[in-house]
């Protein structure tokens, strides 16, 4: 994969001009991010965020559609010449947790925090929208269109598919889509991606073990659902260790187990909840049946009944080889090939950008936000002390800008 590129301009716009404008907008993008960080909103509740996004886009004379898929916003920068349409996506929602960073822009809302970087994603895409509008004379110099997708509820229940169902990829149809996510494993100033699967599918299994309650002193008169559940959990671990090829990857984790009343009562029921993560669609298709087979077998052997509900969540996120190649060429020209990283392994985390990637050729990439000297980007996502090096905001905005211009200017 060629990461070296000596381009000095893309789409007729000098890279130096793109970089310079991004630096000029640094203060504005940072202030947007901090405002969103102070005022986090959970999935499908992003009304304030969506209002800020819509107002900002309208000031740029970008066409705006609100309420897309719930609280989503779509901006459309129409080109002056017919051509393809490229979409750029940011997610907007926060997580239900308290913040413990101590920064002056910390969350002002108890129990809510931007601990996954979606505030940064939104601010970056707003900055990108301004740059593309200004650099192309409000789109008149574009050979095609740019759609800006501001998506709700990535953390759950999922906003990508509702946006698609609501026509986000229609009129005009989207031909390619790019998205980013901040990454504390990459230093500020770097970006990274990979061919093929980028993140895993995330499904959920809910299992109820039904025994027969009784007195703890007389277990022979009961069917102990706690003991049965213990065997079920142990047996299910063989799904990955013995039933999935070592060449594939899968995770089965029971995250919650509950049952019983007190120490001397044999519990009649136990409920379990598990996450199931897979990278291969073939493995994903097989596991629900094998989970039920194991649960059924253990319960039959131990005289218990069971109930099983299996919910399919986000699918695997699979990048397009063509879009990844474009990413490496463009980002390499912009940042220098040494700042563009080829990621070796996919993440077992999940990402509902996967639905967009199923609808159009896509590249999802990582934006480095780690700066150990500043003590920023050193805590993982979903941690109450999570924060980013804001110097990465400029890198994100100019990378997104160049990707859009590159896609709409294939001869470059």
C-alpha positions as CSV (number, residue, x, y, z in Angstrom):
1,X,0.0,0.0,0.0
2,X,1.6,3.2,-1.1
3,X,1.6,5.8,1.6
4,X,4.0,8.2,-0.1
5,X,2.5,11.0,-2.0
6,X,4.0,14.2,-3.3
7,X,0.8,16.0,-4.2
8,X,0.9,19.7,-3.5
9,X,-2.8,20.3,-4.2
10,X,-6.1,18.4,-4.2
11,X,-9.1,19.5,-6.2
12,X,-7.2,22.6,-7.3
13,X,-6.7,23.7,-3.7
14,X,-3.1,23.8,-2.3
15,X,-2.5,21.6,0.7
16,X,-0.7,24.5,2.4
17,X,-3.9,26.5,2.1
18,X,-6.0,23.7,3.6
19,X,-3.5,23.4,6.5
20,X,-3.3,27.1,7.1
21,X,-7.1,27.5,7.2
22,X,-7.4,24.6,9.7
23,X,-4.9,26.3,12.0
24,X,-6.8,29.6,11.8
25,X,-10.0,27.8,12.8
26,X,-8.4,25.9,15.7
27,X,-9.8,28.3,18.4
28,X,-13.3,28.0,17.0
29,X,-13.2,24.2,16.7
30,X,-11.8,23.9,20.2
31,X,-14.5,26.2,21.6
32,X,-17.2,24.2,19.9
33,X,-15.8,21.0,21.4
34,X,-15.6,22.4,24.9
35,X,-19.2,23.8,24.7
36,X,-20.5,20.4,23.7
37,X,-18.3,18.7,26.3
38,X,-19.9,20.9,29.0
39,X,-23.4,20.0,27.8
40,X,-23.5,16.3,27.0
41,X,-26.7,14.6,25.8
42,X,-27.5,10.9,25.7
43,X,-28.6,9.0,22.6
44,X,-31.8,10.3,20.9
45,X,-31.8,13.3,23.4
46,X,-29.2,15.4,21.4
47,X,-31.6,18.3,20.8
48,X,-29.3,21.1,22.0
49,X,-26.4,19.6,20.1
50,X,-28.5,19.1,16.9
51,X,-29.7,22.7,17.2
52,X,-26.1,24.0,17.4
53,X,-25.1,21.9,14.4
54,X,-28.1,23.0,12.3
55,X,-27.5,26.7,13.0
56,X,-23.8,26.5,12.3
57,X,-24.4,24.8,8.9
58,X,-27.1,27.3,7.9
59,X,-24.6,30.2,8.6
60,X,-22.4,28.5,5.9
61,X,-25.4,28.4,3.4
62,X,-25.4,24.6,3.6
63,X,-28.7,22.9,3.1
64,X,-29.9,21.4,6.4
65,X,-32.3,18.6,7.2
66,X,-33.2,18.1,10.9
67,X,-34.8,15.3,12.8
68,X,-33.3,12.7,10.5
69,X,-33.5,9.3,12.2
70,X,-34.6,10.9,15.4
71,X,-32.3,13.8,16.4
72,X,-29.9,13.5,13.5
73,X,-28.9,16.4,11.2
74,X,-27.8,16.2,7.6
75,X,-26.1,19.0,5.8
76,X,-25.7,19.1,2.0
77,X,-23.0,21.2,0.3
78,X,-24.1,21.1,-3.4
79,X,-21.4,21.3,-6.0
80,X,-21.4,23.6,-8.9
81,X,-20.8,20.7,-11.3
82,X,-22.6,17.4,-11.4
83,X,-20.6,14.6,-9.8
84,X,-20.6,12.0,-7.1
85,X,-21.7,12.6,-3.5
86,X,-19.3,11.9,-0.6
87,X,-20.6,11.7,3.0
88,X,-18.7,12.6,6.1
89,X,-20.0,11.4,9.5
90,X,-19.8,12.4,13.1
91,X,-21.7,11.0,16.1
92,X,-23.1,13.3,18.8
93,X,-24.1,11.4,21.9
94,X,-22.5,11.1,25.3
95,X,-22.5,8.3,27.9
96,X,-24.4,8.0,31.2
97,X,-21.6,8.5,33.7
98,X,-20.1,11.1,35.9
99,X,-16.9,13.0,34.8
100,X,-13.8,13.1,37.0
101,X,-11.3,15.2,34.9
102,X,-11.3,18.4,36.9
103,X,-11.0,20.5,33.7
104,X,-12.8,23.9,33.5
105,X,-14.9,22.6,30.6
106,X,-16.0,19.4,32.4
107,X,-19.6,18.2,32.1
108,X,-22.1,20.4,33.8
109,X,-24.7,17.7,33.8
110,X,-24.6,15.1,36.6
111,X,-24.5,11.5,35.3
112,X,-23.6,12.4,31.7
113,X,-20.2,12.8,30.1
114,X,-18.5,12.9,26.7
115,X,-16.1,10.1,27.6
116,X,-15.8,8.6,24.1
117,X,-14.9,11.7,22.1
118,X,-18.1,12.3,20.2
119,X,-17.9,16.0,21.2
120,X,-14.6,16.1,19.3
121,X,-16.1,14.3,16.3
122,X,-18.9,16.8,16.1
123,X,-16.7,19.8,16.4
124,X,-14.2,18.4,13.8
125,X,-17.0,17.9,11.3
126,X,-18.4,21.4,11.8
127,X,-14.9,22.8,11.2
128,X,-14.6,20.6,8.1
129,X,-18.0,21.9,6.8
130,X,-16.7,25.5,7.2
131,X,-13.4,24.7,5.5
132,X,-15.0,23.0,2.5
133,X,-17.6,25.7,2.1
134,X,-15.0,28.5,2.2
135,X,-12.3,26.7,0.1
136,X,-14.8,25.8,-2.6
137,X,-16.7,29.1,-2.8
138,X,-19.8,27.6,-1.1
139,X,-19.5,24.5,-3.2
140,X,-19.5,26.2,-6.6
141,X,-16.0,24.8,-7.4
142,X,-16.9,21.2,-6.4
143,X,-17.5,18.5,-8.9
144,X,-20.1,16.7,-6.9
145,X,-21.6,17.1,-3.4
146,X,-20.6,16.7,0.2
147,X,-23.1,15.4,2.8
148,X,-22.4,16.0,6.5
149,X,-24.0,13.4,8.7
150,X,-24.4,14.2,12.4
151,X,-25.6,11.0,13.9
152,X,-27.4,10.4,17.2
153,X,-27.2,7.4,19.6
154,X,-24.0,5.7,18.5
155,X,-23.6,4.4,22.0
156,X,-27.1,3.0,21.8
157,X,-29.7,2.3,20.7
158,X,-28.0,3.2,17.4
159,X,-28.7,6.1,15.1
160,X,-27.1,5.1,11.8
161,X,-29.7,2.7,10.6
162,X,-32.6,5.1,11.6
163,X,-30.9,7.8,9.6
164,X,-30.6,5.5,6.6
165,X,-34.2,4.6,6.9
166,X,-35.1,8.3,7.0
167,X,-33.3,8.9,3.7
168,X,-29.9,10.2,4.8
169,X,-28.2,8.5,1.8
170,X,-30.8,9.6,-0.7
171,X,-31.4,12.7,-2.9
172,X,-28.6,12.8,-3.9
173,X,-27.5,9.2,-3.3
174,X,-24.2,8.8,-1.4
175,X,-21.4,7.1,-3.3
176,X,-18.8,6.9,-0.5
177,X,-18.6,7.7,3.2
178,X,-15.8,8.5,5.6
179,X,-15.8,8.6,9.4
180,X,-13.3,8.9,12.2
181,X,-12.9,8.1,15.9
182,X,-10.5,9.5,18.4
183,X,-7.9,7.0,19.5
184,X,-5.8,7.2,22.7
185,X,-3.5,4.5,21.4
186,X,-2.2,6.8,18.6
187,X,-0.1,10.0,19.3
188,X,-1.5,13.4,18.3
189,X,-0.6,14.2,14.7
190,X,-1.2,10.6,13.4
191,X,-4.1,8.8,11.8
192,X,-4.6,5.2,11.0
193,X,-6.8,2.7,9.2
194,X,-6.8,-0.8,7.7
195,X,-8.3,-2.8,4.9
196,X,-11.2,-5.1,5.6
197,X,-12.9,-5.5,9.0
198,X,-12.2,-2.5,11.4
199,X,-14.5,-3.3,14.3
200,X,-16.5,-6.3,15.5
201,X,-20.2,-7.2,15.5
202,X,-21.8,-6.7,18.9
203,X,-24.7,-9.0,19.8
204,X,-26.5,-9.7,23.1
205,X,-27.7,-13.0,24.6
206,X,-30.1,-13.0,27.5
207,X,-30.5,-16.4,29.2
208,X,-32.9,-17.4,32.0
209,X,-32.2,-20.6,33.9
210,X,-35.4,-22.0,35.5
211,X,-35.0,-24.5,38.3
212,X,-37.1,-25.4,41.3
213,X,-36.8,-23.3,44.5
214,X,-36.5,-24.8,47.9
215,X,-34.8,-24.7,51.3
216,X,-31.1,-24.5,51.3
217,X,-30.9,-27.3,53.9
218,X,-32.7,-29.7,51.5
219,X,-31.1,-29.3,48.1
220,X,-32.3,-32.7,46.9
221,X,-35.9,-31.5,46.9
222,X,-35.0,-28.6,44.5
223,X,-33.3,-27.9,41.2
224,X,-30.7,-25.3,42.0
225,X,-30.7,-22.7,39.2
226,X,-27.5,-21.1,40.6
227,X,-25.5,-24.3,40.2
228,X,-27.0,-24.9,36.7
229,X,-26.2,-21.3,35.7
230,X,-22.6,-21.9,36.9
231,X,-22.2,-24.9,34.6
232,X,-23.8,-23.0,31.7
233,X,-21.3,-20.1,32.1
234,X,-18.4,-22.5,32.2
235,X,-19.7,-24.5,29.2
236,X,-20.3,-21.4,27.1
237,X,-16.6,-20.5,27.4
238,X,-15.8,-23.4,25.1
239,X,-17.6,-21.5,22.3
240,X,-14.5,-19.4,21.7
241,X,-11.8,-21.8,22.9
242,X,-13.0,-24.9,21.1
243,X,-15.6,-24.0,18.5
244,X,-14.2,-20.9,16.8
245,X,-11.1,-21.3,14.6
246,X,-7.9,-19.8,16.0
247,X,-7.7,-17.9,12.8
248,X,-10.9,-16.1,13.6
249,X,-11.7,-13.9,16.6
250,X,-14.7,-14.0,18.9
251,X,-15.6,-12.9,22.5
252,X,-18.3,-14.3,24.7
253,X,-18.6,-12.5,28.0
254,X,-21.3,-12.8,30.7
255,X,-21.5,-9.4,32.1
256,X,-24.4,-9.7,34.4
257,X,-25.8,-12.6,36.5
258,X,-28.6,-12.3,39.0
259,X,-30.8,-14.6,41.0
260,X,-31.9,-15.7,44.4
261,X,-33.2,-14.2,47.6
262,X,-30.9,-15.1,50.5
263,X,-28.3,-17.5,51.7
264,X,-30.7,-20.3,52.8
265,X,-33.1,-20.3,49.8
266,X,-32.3,-22.2,46.6
267,X,-33.1,-19.8,43.8
268,X,-35.8,-20.8,41.4
269,X,-34.4,-18.6,38.6
270,X,-31.2,-17.0,37.5
271,X,-30.9,-14.4,34.7
272,X,-27.8,-13.8,32.7
273,X,-26.8,-11.2,30.1
274,X,-23.8,-11.7,27.8
275,X,-22.1,-9.8,25.0
276,X,-21.1,-11.7,21.8
277,X,-18.4,-10.2,19.6
278,X,-17.4,-11.5,16.2
279,X,-15.4,-10.3,13.2
280,X,-16.5,-13.0,10.7
281,X,-20.1,-13.0,9.4
282,X,-19.9,-16.8,9.1
283,X,-19.0,-17.2,12.8
284,X,-21.7,-14.7,13.7
285,X,-24.3,-16.8,11.9
286,X,-23.3,-20.0,13.7
287,X,-22.9,-18.8,17.3
288,X,-26.6,-18.2,18.3
289,X,-27.5,-21.8,17.5
290,X,-24.4,-23.2,19.4
291,X,-25.2,-21.0,22.4
292,X,-28.7,-22.4,22.6
293,X,-27.4,-26.0,22.1
294,X,-25.0,-25.7,25.0
295,X,-27.6,-24.1,27.3
296,X,-30.2,-26.7,26.3
297,X,-27.8,-29.6,26.9
298,X,-26.7,-28.4,30.3
299,X,-30.2,-27.7,31.5
300,X,-31.5,-31.0,30.3
301,X,-28.7,-32.9,32.1
302,X,-29.5,-31.0,35.3
303,X,-33.3,-31.1,35.2
304,X,-33.7,-27.3,34.6
305,X,-35.6,-25.4,31.9
306,X,-34.3,-22.3,30.1
307,X,-35.2,-19.3,28.1
308,X,-33.0,-17.6,25.5
309,X,-33.3,-14.3,23.7
310,X,-30.6,-13.4,21.2
311,X,-30.5,-9.8,19.8
312,X,-28.3,-8.9,16.8
313,X,-26.6,-5.6,17.3
314,X,-24.2,-3.6,15.2
315,X,-22.7,-5.7,12.3
316,X,-18.9,-5.8,11.7
317,X,-17.6,-2.6,10.2
318,X,-15.8,-3.5,6.9
319,X,-13.8,-0.9,5.1
320,X,-13.6,-0.7,1.3
321,X,-10.1,-1.4,0.0
322,X,-10.5,1.4,-2.6
323,X,-11.5,4.0,0.1
324,X,-8.7,2.9,2.4
325,X,-6.2,3.4,-0.5
326,X,-7.6,6.8,-1.0
327,X,-7.2,7.5,2.7
328,X,-3.6,6.5,2.7
329,X,-2.7,8.5,-0.4
330,X,-4.5,11.7,0.8
331,X,-3.5,11.6,4.4
332,X,0.0,10.7,3.4
333,X,0.2,13.8,1.2
334,X,-1.3,16.0,3.9
335,X,0.5,14.7,7.0
336,X,3.5,12.9,5.6
337,X,3.6,9.1,5.3
338,X,5.3,8.7,8.7
339,X,2.1,10.1,10.3
340,X,-0.2,7.6,8.7
341,X,-0.4,4.2,10.4
342,X,-1.6,0.9,9.0
343,X,-3.5,-0.7,11.9
344,X,-2.7,-4.4,12.2
345,X,-5.7,-5.8,14.0
346,X,-9.4,-5.0,14.1
347,X,-11.0,-3.9,17.3
348,X,-13.4,-6.2,19.2
349,X,-15.3,-3.0,20.0
350,X,-18.4,-2.2,17.9
351,X,-19.4,0.9,15.9
352,X,-22.7,1.6,14.2
353,X,-20.9,3.4,11.4
354,X,-20.9,-0.2,10.1
355,X,-24.4,0.4,8.7
356,X,-23.2,3.3,6.6
357,X,-20.3,1.1,5.5
358,X,-22.8,-1.5,4.3
359,X,-24.7,1.2,2.3
360,X,-21.7,2.7,0.5
361,X,-17.9,2.1,0.1
362,X,-16.4,3.4,3.3
363,X,-13.3,4.2,5.2
364,X,-13.4,4.5,9.0
365,X,-10.2,5.7,10.5
366,X,-8.6,6.5,13.8
367,X,-7.4,10.0,14.9
368,X,-4.5,10.0,17.4
369,X,-5.3,12.1,20.5
370,X,-2.6,10.9,23.0
371,X,0.0,13.3,24.4
372,X,1.7,11.9,27.4
373,X,3.7,15.1,28.0
374,X,0.4,17.0,28.5
375,X,-1.2,14.1,30.4
376,X,-3.9,14.0,27.7
377,X,-5.3,11.0,26.0
378,X,-3.8,8.7,28.6
379,X,-7.1,7.3,29.9
380,X,-9.2,5.0,27.8
381,X,-12.6,5.7,26.2
382,X,-15.5,5.3,28.7
383,X,-13.3,6.2,31.6
384,X,-14.5,9.1,33.9
385,X,-11.1,10.8,33.4
386,X,-11.0,10.5,29.6
387,X,-9.9,13.6,27.8
388,X,-8.1,14.3,24.5
389,X,-5.2,16.5,23.3
390,X,-7.2,19.2,21.5
391,X,-4.3,19.7,19.0
392,X,-5.8,16.7,17.3
393,X,-8.9,18.7,16.3
394,X,-7.1,20.5,13.6
395,X,-5.6,17.2,12.3
396,X,-9.1,15.7,12.1
397,X,-10.6,18.7,10.3
398,X,-8.0,19.0,7.6
399,X,-7.9,15.2,7.1
400,X,-11.7,15.1,6.6
401,X,-11.4,18.1,4.2
402,X,-8.8,16.4,2.1
403,X,-10.6,13.1,2.0
404,X,-13.7,14.8,0.6
405,X,-11.8,16.8,-2.0
406,X,-9.7,13.8,-3.0
407,X,-12.8,11.7,-3.6
408,X,-14.4,14.4,-5.7
409,X,-11.2,14.9,-7.6
410,X,-10.1,11.4,-8.7
411,X,-7.5,12.7,-11.2
412,X,-5.5,14.1,-8.3
